[in-house]
């Protein structure tokens, strides 16, 4: 497999040579070329023997920065912390995703990725395969999906209030109904 990695912090051709030598020491790296002028490393490696994260770690240990892209993606349909963890772990399994953090409260995923290996379309596909809604990246939220998500949440709140208020009134008034426990159970398991 062949990848390109953008590198920051190089000040001369000697820096490029130092990185190149360090990369060639990694088991599984077949060829490494670092170009000082373009600030890019082109690396051919065996994915069975090494991972991109290992390659990036060596570059960082050599004293340079790996310049990956960072995006914020709005995600709809999350209801709990487990949803956020599911998306996070699903994204981290993709080759090309360096780091992914999902914030349930902000309904957003913060993703660091290598754009030469993975695209935003690939990220969208994974989020949707996991059963959640891709609402766009920061600054380009897809209005239709966002309004659909908000309508769904509004409907759930209204139904929740419509059911819970009468139940609380009955509960505090201490009026006994036949099969009261069964009625409360059925209402509590409704989505």
Phi, psi and omega in degrees: 000143181241132179227160172244135177233128177278136185237136178246155176097001178280136180242351180201174179293335177295325177298315180299319180295319180298317179295316181301316179296320179295320180293323181292342179282343182286133177294128180103345177276117182275319181209143178220127176232125179246125181254115181295321184296319181266352182057042180230147172247130175253120187234130173253124185216166177261114182296344177285334185258331181215161180242165180298323180299323178294319179296315180294326178297318179295319179298317180293321179293334178285345175109018182236166181258145172263124184262094177260162177275149178232134177225158173245123182247130175278132182236130179252158176095001178278136180237346183208174180295331179294325176299314180298317179295322179298314180295316181302311181291326177296320179289320183294340179284343182285137174289126181111343175271119181275315179208147178217129177230130181247129179252112182297316182298320180274353184051049184220151173245129178256115190237131171252125186213162176262111186292346176283341183254331185216145181250170177295328177297321177295319179296316178301315182300316181295315180299316181289326176294331178283352176099017181243170183259130173273112184260009177107172178269166182303130179095344180225044180301134180281108187303318184298312181292323180295315180293325177296318179295317179294321177297319179298316180294319179297317179298318180295322178294316180297315178297318179299316178293319180298329180270319187285326181296310176299322178297318180293321178298314179297319182296316182281338179279347178060035175273131180266129175243149175295141179062029182301317181297321179293320180297315179296319178299313181297317180295324183288336181266356177294144181290000000 
